[in-house]
Amino acid sequence: MKTMIAKLADVEHKWYVVDMKDVILGRAAVKIADKLRGKDKPIFSPHMDCGDNIIVINARHVAVTGKKAEDKKYYRYTGFPGGLRERTFQEMITRFPERVIERAVRGMIPHNRLGRKVFKKLHVYADDAHPHEAQKPESLKLF
């Protein structure tokens, strides 16, 4: 039996909506990353974009376990000496709730050209409104 290699014409990209209200951040990020890459499809090929588009709503209401709300830190560097900045999870979720989901998922996809292309198919919104109704997204139940 020969190994089937997916062709671009064989791949169907669907749209899904994920509601993150009271969902654990890490567990949801794993499922979203797999769906973005297309690892749940039988035609998955690691060198191609086989995944679907994911719309994440209610990012503001995502949950973490334990003391991560106070202890988890997000770092960024300005590029200047002494420019290391840090924010806690609580600060990030109040100021930039989209970035919390984006950073969690970004760490779980490849850090190369294909990963950058796949990451563009993730659309995160802090509340339950999104501008993608024309794509007729299906609801995706993570758990």
Z-matrix of the N, CA and C atoms (Angstrom, degrees):
N
C 1 1.443
C 2 1.531 1 109.00
N 3 1.314 2 117.30 1 136.67
C 4 1.453 3 121.27 2 -179.14
C 5 1.525 4 110.72 3 -89.82
N 6 1.307 5 115.96 4 150.11
C 7 1.457 6 121.55 5 176.87
C 8 1.520 7 109.00 6 -76.08
N 9 1.326 8 115.91 7 130.17
C 10 1.456 9 120.03 8 -179.27
C 11 1.533 10 109.62 9 -84.72
N 12 1.297 11 116.85 10 127.17
C 13 1.455 12 122.76 11 175.46
C 14 1.524 13 107.04 12 -106.19
N 15 1.325 14 116.13 13 125.57
C 16 1.463 15 120.32 14 -177.74
C 17 1.522 16 110.56 15 -68.82
N 18 1.320 17 115.14 16 142.34
C 19 1.455 18 121.35 17 174.12
C 20 1.520 19 107.94 18 -106.19
N 21 1.303 20 115.69 19 159.58
C 22 1.457 21 120.10 20 -177.06
C 23 1.522 22 111.64 21 -60.50
N 24 1.322 23 117.97 22 -33.18
C 25 1.469 24 121.87 23 -179.48
C 26 1.533 25 111.67 24 -72.67
N 27 1.325 26 117.69 25 -23.05
C 28 1.464 27 121.41 26 -178.56
C 29 1.527 28 112.77 27 -78.46
N 30 1.314 29 117.22 28 -21.91
C 31 1.462 30 121.53 29 -172.22
C 32 1.525 31 110.16 30 -84.87
N 33 1.322 32 115.31 31 130.33
C 34 1.469 33 121.31 32 176.04
C 35 1.527 34 108.27 33 -112.37
N 36 1.322 35 115.72 34 121.97
C 37 1.467 36 121.34 35 -179.20
C 38 1.518 37 109.08 36 -97.55
N 39 1.334 38 117.34 37 115.09
C 40 1.457 39 122.13 38 177.85
C 41 1.525 40 109.81 39 -98.97
N 42 1.319 41 115.81 40 170.18
C 43 1.457 42 122.81 41 176.75
C 44 1.521 43 108.34 42 -116.11
N 45 1.335 44 116.25 43 133.74
C 46 1.458 45 122.07 44 179.26
C 47 1.522 46 110.21 45 -129.66
N 48 1.342 47 115.60 46 148.42
C 49 1.465 48 122.41 47 174.86
C 50 1.517 49 107.81 48 -111.44
N 51 1.335 50 116.20 49 130.03
C 52 1.460 51 122.26 50 177.82
C 53 1.516 52 108.23 51 -117.78
N 54 1.332 53 116.80 52 124.80
C 55 1.464 54 121.98 53 177.10
C 56 1.525 55 108.28 54 -94.60
N 57 1.330 56 116.99 55 119.46
C 58 1.463 57 121.94 56 -175.28
C 59 1.522 58 113.49 57 -95.55
N 60 1.313 59 118.09 58 14.99
C 61 1.457 60 120.57 59 -178.89
C 62 1.534 61 109.89 60 -64.80
N 63 1.337 62 116.48 61 116.25
C 64 1.469 63 124.86 62 178.49
C 65 1.527 64 112.68 63 58.36
N 66 1.321 65 117.47 64 36.24
C 67 1.461 66 122.77 65 176.16
C 68 1.525 67 107.54 66 -106.33
N 69 1.336 68 117.34 67 141.53
C 70 1.457 69 121.85 68 179.60
C 71 1.533 70 109.26 69 -68.68
N 72 1.317 71 116.29 70 130.30
C 73 1.462 72 123.00 71 -172.69
C 74 1.524 73 113.51 72 -58.35
N 75 1.309 74 118.80 73 -53.93
C 76 1.458 75 121.55 74 -174.86
C 77 1.514 76 113.33 75 -66.00
N 78 1.322 77 116.62 76 -41.87
C 79 1.460 78 120.62 77 -179.48
C 80 1.526 79 111.10 78 -64.34
N 81 1.321 80 115.82 79 -39.70
C 82 1.463 81 119.81 80 179.12
C 83 1.525 82 110.86 81 -70.60
N 84 1.335 83 117.31 82 -37.66
C 85 1.465 84 120.97 83 -178.40
C 86 1.527 85 111.29 84 -63.05
N 87 1.330 86 117.70 85 -36.41
C 88 1.462 87 121.40 86 178.08
C 89 1.520 88 110.27 87 -62.78
N 90 1.324 89 116.75 88 -47.35
C 91 1.463 90 121.09 89 -178.78
C 92 1.529 91 110.88 90 -65.14
N 93 1.336 92 116.83 91 -41.09
C 94 1.466 93 120.84 92 179.93
C 95 1.527 94 110.52 93 -65.25
N 96 1.331 95 117.48 94 -42.82
C 97 1.465 96 121.31 95 179.86
C 98 1.530 97 110.90 96 -62.87
N 99 1.324 98 117.24 97 -41.09
C 100 1.467 99 120.23 98 177.84
C 101 1.523 100 111.20 99 -64.65
N 102 1.313 101 116.99 100 -40.06
C 103 1.467 102 121.28 101 179.75
C 104 1.536 103 110.71 102 -68.29
N 105 1.335 104 117.22 103 -39.16
C 106 1.465 105 121.03 104 178.16
C 107 1.527 106 111.58 105 -62.85
N 108 1.326 107 117.35 106 -39.68
C 109 1.466 108 121.48 107 -179.32
C 110 1.510 109 112.49 108 -79.88
N 111 1.334 110 117.68 109 -23.13
C 112 1.454 111 120.85 110 -179.05
C 113 1.512 112 112.78 111 89.57
N 114 1.332 113 117.22 112 20.37
C 115 1.461 114 120.79 113 -177.31
C 116 1.522 115 112.56 114 -69.97
N 117 1.326 116 117.43 115 -12.19
C 118 1.460 117 120.75 116 179.10
C 119 1.536 118 111.99 117 -89.02
N 120 1.331 119 117.51 118 -1.93
C 121 1.462 120 121.75 119 -177.61
C 122 1.532 121 110.67 120 -97.78
N 123 1.328 122 117.33 121 147.45
C 124 1.464 123 119.15 122 178.76
C 125 1.528 124 113.53 123 -70.25
N 126 1.328 125 118.44 124 -16.67
C 127 1.468 126 120.75 125 -179.47
C 128 1.525 127 112.03 126 -97.19
N 129 1.340 128 117.58 127 17.73
C 130 1.464 129 121.20 128 -177.29
C 131 1.524 130 110.93 129 -58.73
N 132 1.326 131 114.94 130 131.18
C 133 1.458 132 122.71 131 172.18
C 134 1.522 133 107.09 132 -129.39
N 135 1.323 134 118.09 133 128.64
C 136 1.462 135 119.59 134 -173.87
C 137 1.524 136 114.31 135 -66.73
N 138 1.331 137 118.28 136 -16.80
C 139 1.465 138 120.69 137 -177.71
C 140 1.525 139 112.49 138 -96.68
N 141 1.347 140 117.74 139 1.68
C 142 1.468 141 121.12 140 -176.97
C 143 1.521 142 111.33 141 -125.74
N 144 1.315 143 114.85 142 158.67
C 145 1.457 144 121.49 143 174.62
C 146 1.523 145 108.08 144 -86.87
N 147 1.318 146 117.23 145 97.75
C 148 1.462 147 122.73 146 -178.72
C 149 1.525 148 111.63 147 -104.39
N 150 1.317 149 117.94 148 -0.72
C 151 1.461 150 121.73 149 -169.67
C 152 1.506 151 115.06 150 -83.44
N 153 1.328 152 113.58 151 179.84
C 154 1.451 153 122.75 152 -177.68
C 155 1.525 154 110.23 153 -108.94
N 156 1.337 155 115.49 154 167.58
C 157 1.455 156 121.87 155 175.69
C 158 1.519 157 108.33 156 -87.39
N 159 1.326 158 116.90 157 136.13
C 160 1.461 159 122.03 158 -178.02
C 161 1.520 160 109.00 159 -121.05
N 162 1.329 161 115.79 160 129.59
C 163 1.457 162 122.99 161 174.48
C 164 1.523 163 106.29 162 -109.60
N 165 1.323 164 116.72 163 119.15
C 166 1.463 165 121.46 164 179.92
C 167 1.522 166 107.92 165 -104.85
N 168 1.338 167 116.36 166 123.93
C 169 1.461 168 120.73 167 177.83
C 170 1.529 169 109.31 168 -115.46
N 171 1.310 170 116.31 169 162.66
C 172 1.472 171 124.44 170 -179.19
C 173 1.525 172 111.76 171 58.60
N 174 1.323 173 117.17 172 42.64
C 175 1.463 174 121.21 173 178.48
C 176 1.522 175 111.48 174 -64.51
N 177 1.312 176 117.14 175 -24.67
C 178 1.455 177 122.15 176 -179.78
C 179 1.533 178 111.85 177 -65.79
N 180 1.334 179 117.23 178 -23.22
C 181 1.457 180 121.44 179 -173.18
C 182 1.527 181 113.08 180 -104.71
N 183 1.322 182 118.40 181 19.93
C 184 1.459 183 121.50 182 179.34
C 185 1.529 184 109.28 183 -71.30
N 186 1.332 185 116.20 184 150.28
C 187 1.461 186 121.15 185 -176.92
C 188 1.520 187 110.58 186 -113.59
N 189 1.320 188 115.68 187 154.40
C 190 1.457 189 122.70 188 171.06
C 191 1.522 190 107.53 189 -129.60
N 192 1.327 191 116.54 190 158.03
C 193 1.452 192 120.08 191 -176.85
C 194 1.528 193 110.86 192 -98.31
N 195 1.305 194 115.65 193 162.62
C 196 1.463 195 121.29 194 175.80
C 197 1.518 196 112.77 195 64.45
N 198 1.331 197 115.63 196 -142.38
C 199 1.462 198 121.28 197 -178.52
C 200 1.517 199 112.25 198 -99.53
N 201 1.341 200 117.02 199 21.86
C 202 1.461 201 119.96 200 -177.78
C 203 1.525 202 112.66 201 -63.92
N 204 1.311 203 117.58 202 -27.54
C 205 1.466 204 119.58 203 -179.57
C 206 1.525 205 111.08 204 -59.69
N 207 1.343 206 117.55 205 -34.13
C 208 1.471 207 120.58 206 178.58
C 209 1.523 208 112.27 207 -97.82
N 210 1.337 209 117.72 208 -32.33
C 211 1.458 210 120.89 209 -171.18
C 212 1.528 211 114.49 210 -91.87
N 213 1.327 212 118.44 211 -28.19
C 214 1.468 213 121.15 212 -176.04
C 215 1.525 214 109.76 213 -69.38
N 216 1.331 215 116.09 214 130.68
C 217 1.461 216 121.40 215 -177.94
C 218 1.521 217 110.24 216 -117.96
N 219 1.314 218 115.50 217 144.09
C 220 1.461 219 123.41 218 173.87
C 221 1.526 220 107.22 219 -114.60
N 222 1.342 221 116.30 220 125.38
C 223 1.456 222 121.37 221 -176.82
C 224 1.518 223 110.14 222 -110.08
N 225 1.339 224 115.21 223 148.20
C 226 1.455 225 121.59 224 170.12
C 227 1.517 226 107.25 225 -147.66
N 228 1.298 227 115.88 226 153.87
C 229 1.455 228 121.23 227 -177.21
C 230 1.516 229 109.39 228 -121.00
N 231 1.333 230 116.83 229 127.96
C 232 1.462 231 121.77 230 -175.70
C 233 1.521 232 112.50 231 -75.36
N 234 1.318 233 117.51 232 -21.32
C 235 1.453 234 121.05 233 -177.12
C 236 1.510 235 112.42 234 101.88
N 237 1.317 236 118.21 235 -6.05
C 238 1.453 237 123.18 236 179.08
C 239 1.530 238 109.66 237 -105.42
N 240 1.340 239 117.65 238 156.47
C 241 1.462 240 119.61 239 177.30
C 242 1.530 241 110.96 240 -58.86
N 243 1.304 242 116.18 241 132.58
C 244 1.465 243 120.85 242 -178.24
C 245 1.511 244 112.81 243 74.56
N 246 1.327 245 117.60 244 17.91
C 247 1.459 246 121.14 245 -173.28
C 248 1.514 247 115.12 246 -96.81
N 249 1.327 248 118.61 247 22.71
C 250 1.455 249 120.63 248 177.07
C 251 1.526 250 108.85 249 -78.57
N 252 1.317 251 116.61 250 119.86
C 253 1.463 252 121.76 251 -179.18
C 254 1.512 253 108.71 252 -112.40
N 255 1.321 254 116.32 253 144.67
C 256 1.457 255 119.87 254 178.05
C 257 1.521 256 110.20 255 -135.01
N 258 1.319 257 114.64 256 146.87
C 259 1.469 258 121.97 257 176.43
C 260 1.518 259 107.89 258 -135.37
N 261 1.316 260 116.93 259 147.75
C 262 1.456 261 120.63 260 176.16
C 263 1.531 262 108.87 261 -83.39
N 264 1.324 263 115.12 262 169.60
C 265 1.462 264 120.47 263 178.30
C 266 1.532 265 110.23 264 -60.59
N 267 1.324 266 117.61 265 -40.84
C 268 1.472 267 121.00 266 -179.42
C 269 1.530 268 111.25 267 -60.86
N 270 1.328 269 116.89 268 -42.76
C 271 1.466 270 120.17 269 178.89
C 272 1.520 271 111.22 270 -66.25
N 273 1.323 272 116.56 271 -41.51
C 274 1.465 273 120.05 272 -179.68
C 275 1.521 274 111.79 273 -65.96
N 276 1.324 275 117.68 274 -41.04
C 277 1.463 276 120.45 275 -176.07
C 278 1.526 277 110.86 276 -70.55
N 279 1.328 278 117.85 277 -27.16
C 280 1.463 279 119.22 278 177.59
C 281 1.530 280 111.93 279 -82.71
N 282 1.342 281 117.52 280 -38.60
C 283 1.465 282 120.28 281 -177.01
C 284 1.522 283 114.03 282 -89.42
N 285 1.350 284 117.02 283 -44.99
C 286 1.461 285 121.56 284 -176.12
C 287 1.525 286 110.33 285 -133.96
N 288 1.330 287 119.68 286 72.27
C 289 1.470 288 120.09 287 -176.26
C 290 1.528 289 113.43 288 -64.95
N 291 1.322 290 118.14 289 -26.56
C 292 1.461 291 120.37 290 179.82
C 293 1.526 292 111.13 291 -67.30
N 294 1.330 293 116.65 292 -38.55
C 295 1.459 294 121.13 293 -175.64
C 296 1.527 295 112.61 294 -66.17
N 297 1.326 296 117.12 295 -27.58
C 298 1.463 297 120.30 296 179.09
C 299 1.529 298 109.55 297 -62.97
N 300 1.336 299 116.65 298 -48.15
C 301 1.471 300 121.06 299 179.41
C 302 1.532 301 109.87 300 -67.36
N 303 1.331 302 116.49 301 -44.27
C 304 1.462 303 120.41 302 -177.36
C 305 1.529 304 111.50 303 -60.51
N 306 1.333 305 117.29 304 -42.46
C 307 1.463 306 120.16 305 179.97
C 308 1.516 307 112.05 306 -67.28
N 309 1.327 308 116.96 307 -37.66
C 310 1.463 309 120.23 308 -179.84
C 311 1.531 310 110.49 309 -66.12
N 312 1.326 311 116.69 310 -42.58
C 313 1.468 312 120.26 311 -178.79
C 314 1.525 313 110.35 312 -74.61
N 315 1.318 314 117.97 313 -38.47
C 316 1.471 315 122.20 314 -178.12
C 317 1.522 316 111.11 315 -59.51
N 318 1.318 317 117.18 316 -35.84
C 319 1.451 318 120.52 317 179.36
C 320 1.516 319 113.54 318 -70.29
N 321 1.325 320 117.96 319 -13.27
C 322 1.460 321 121.91 320 -175.58
C 323 1.521 322 113.86 321 -105.73
N 324 1.320 323 117.24 322 2.50
C 325 1.464 324 120.37 323 175.72
C 326 1.524 325 108.32 324 -114.98
N 327 1.329 326 118.93 325 160.69
C 328 1.469 327 120.75 326 -176.62
C 329 1.533 328 112.41 327 -60.00
N 330 1.309 329 115.83 328 145.94
C 331 1.462 330 121.77 329 179.34
C 332 1.529 331 109.04 330 -98.19
N 333 1.325 332 115.26 331 68.02
C 334 1.460 333 121.76 332 179.52
C 335 1.532 334 108.58 333 -149.21
N 336 1.337 335 117.52 334 -168.67
C 337 1.468 336 120.57 335 -177.26
C 338 1.519 337 111.76 336 -61.53
N 339 1.311 338 116.80 337 -41.48
C 340 1.463 339 120.16 338 179.34
C 341 1.520 340 111.12 339 -65.23
N 342 1.322 341 116.80 340 -39.99
C 343 1.462 342 120.60 341 178.03
C 344 1.518 343 112.23 342 -62.40
N 345 1.325 344 116.79 343 -39.05
C 346 1.466 345 119.79 344 177.88
C 347 1.514 346 111.07 345 -66.15
N 348 1.327 347 116.54 346 -37.65
C 349 1.465 348 120.41 347 177.99
C 350 1.528 349 110.95 348 -67.45
N 351 1.315 350 117.09 349 -41.95
C 352 1.465 351 122.42 350 179.53
C 353 1.523 352 110.57 351 -65.62
N 354 1.325 353 116.69 352 -40.71
C 355 1.468 354 121.17 353 -177.08
C 356 1.532 355 112.28 354 -63.63
N 357 1.336 356 117.62 355 -27.23
C 358 1.461 357 120.69 356 179.57
C 359 1.521 358 112.05 357 -68.03
N 360 1.330 359 117.98 358 -13.50
C 361 1.461 360 121.21 359 179.88
C 362 1.525 361 112.54 360 -89.55
N 363 1.320 362 116.71 361 4.97
C 364 1.466 363 121.70 362 176.01
C 365 1.518 364 108.54 363 -98.52
N 366 1.330 365 116.15 364 125.02
C 367 1.462 366 122.18 365 -179.40
C 368 1.526 367 107.53 366 -122.88
N 369 1.338 368 117.24 367 115.10
C 370 1.456 369 121.88 368 -174.16
C 371 1.522 370 109.37 369 -114.51
N 372 1.350 371 115.95 370 134.33
C 373 1.458 372 122.49 371 179.48
C 374 1.524 373 109.42 372 -131.52
N 375 1.332 374 115.75 373 140.05
C 376 1.462 375 121.09 374 -175.38
C 377 1.524 376 112.01 375 -68.73
N 378 1.319 377 117.31 376 -35.47
C 379 1.462 378 121.04 377 -177.83
C 380 1.523 379 110.13 378 -111.60
N 381 1.338 380 116.93 379 -167.51
C 382 1.470 381 119.31 380 -174.72
C 383 1.525 382 113.91 381 -90.39
N 384 1.320 383 119.20 382 4.47
C 385 1.468 384 121.59 383 178.52
C 386 1.531 385 109.19 384 -97.19
N 387 1.341 386 115.54 385 139.04
C 388 1.465 387 120.38 386 176.06
C 389 1.527 388 108.77 387 -147.27
N 390 1.344 389 117.67 388 152.71
C 391 1.467 390 121.60 389 -176.10
C 392 1.534 391 114.50 390 -91.87
N 393 1.329 392 118.76 391 25.33
C 394 1.460 393 120.90 392 -174.32
C 395 1.523 394 112.91 393 -112.24
N 396 1.314 395 117.67 394 31.05
C 397 1.466 396 120.84 395 -179.98
C 398 1.530 397 111.65 396 -67.39
N 399 1.328 398 117.84 397 -28.19
C 400 1.467 399 121.30 398 -178.34
C 401 1.530 400 111.94 399 -65.89
N 402 1.338 401 117.54 400 -23.85
C 403 1.463 402 120.28 401 179.98
C 404 1.532 403 112.47 402 -82.45
N 405 1.328 404 116.52 403 -3.96
C 406 1.469 405 122.72 404 -179.89
C 407 1.535 406 112.00 405 52.35
N 408 1.358 407 116.62 406 62.10
C 409 1.466 408 118.57 407 -177.51
C 410 1.527 409 112.01 408 -72.24
N 411 1.333 410 114.64 409 145.79
C 412 1.460 411 121.08 410 175.59
C 413 1.523 412 108.84 411 -91.04
N 414 1.317 413 116.40 412 151.73
C 415 1.460 414 120.45 413 176.82
C 416 1.522 415 109.11 414 -77.66
N 417 1.326 416 116.91 415 134.88
C 418 1.455 417 121.81 416 -179.62
C 419 1.520 418 108.38 417 -115.86
N 420 1.313 419 115.92 418 118.67
C 421 1.447 420 122.33 419 178.33
C 422 1.527 421 107.85 420 -91.77
N 423 1.335 422 117.19 421 116.73
C 424 1.457 423 120.84 422 -176.48
C 425 1.528 424 111.64 423 -77.43
N 426 1.342 425 117.21 424 -38.09
C 427 1.467 426 120.37 425 -176.38
C 428 1.509 427 110.28 426 -131.02
